Amino acid sequence: MISYNRLWETMEKRKISQYRLIKEFGLSSGQMSRLKKNTYVSTHTLETLCRILDCRIEDVMEVSFEDEEKENKAN
């Protein structure tokens, strides 16, 4: 499972709001919505976020197979 929780932490550290990402840097509200829901975003979007926030991909997202395994066992 991919999580973008680290993105919100990095944005807070860099003092960059969602509003600023949309208005100043041109990210779409749809992209922001997908990030909030931990759904698909393109590698281009991830690269753009890393450039804007001056950070590494690890500061934006993380992958956890444990959550996915728990979800599969529950079903």
DAWO-V58610 format. One record per residue. RES is the residue in one letter. PHI is phi in degrees with one decimal (none if undefined). PSI is psi in whole degrees, -180 to 180 (999 if undefined). Layout:
res=[RES;RES]
phi=[PHI;PHI]
psi=[PSI;PSI]
//
This chain:
res=[M;I;S;Y;N;R;L;W;E;T;M;E;K;R;K;I;S;Q;Y;R;L;I;K;E;F;G;L;S;S;G;Q;M;S;R;L;K;K;N;T;Y;V;S;T;H;T;L;E;T;L;C;R;I;L;D;C;R;I;E;D;V;M;E;V;S;F;E;D;E;E;K;E;N;K;A;N]
phi=[none;-97.1;-126.9;-106.1;-58.7;-64.6;-59.0;-64.3;-66.4;-65.6;-60.8;-63.4;-61.2;-86.8;57.8;-118.2;-90.5;-60.5;-56.8;-66.1;-60.1;-75.3;-76.7;-89.5;-109.1;83.3;-69.9;-86.4;-65.5;-64.6;-63.1;-62.9;-63.1;-64.5;-64.1;-62.1;-89.8;56.2;-107.2;-60.8;-133.9;-73.8;-65.2;-62.0;-62.9;-63.6;-63.5;-59.9;-60.5;-62.4;-66.8;-62.3;-86.4;51.2;-143.6;-96.0;-59.7;-64.0;-84.8;-112.3;-144.5;-145.1;-115.4;-130.9;-85.0;-62.6;-61.5;-66.5;-65.4;-62.3;-62.7;-65.3;-68.0;-68.1;-88.4]
psi=[135;135;138;21;-34;-29;-47;-37;-43;-41;-42;-44;-39;-3;45;123;165;-42;-45;-39;-39;-53;-42;-35;-5;11;147;157;-29;-41;-43;-40;-44;-37;-42;-35;3;40;-175;132;153;160;-28;-44;-43;-41;-43;-46;-43;-40;-46;-46;-4;59;177;164;-32;-21;-5;-38;163;155;131;118;-20;-46;-40;-40;-41;-42;-43;-38;-34;-28;999]
//
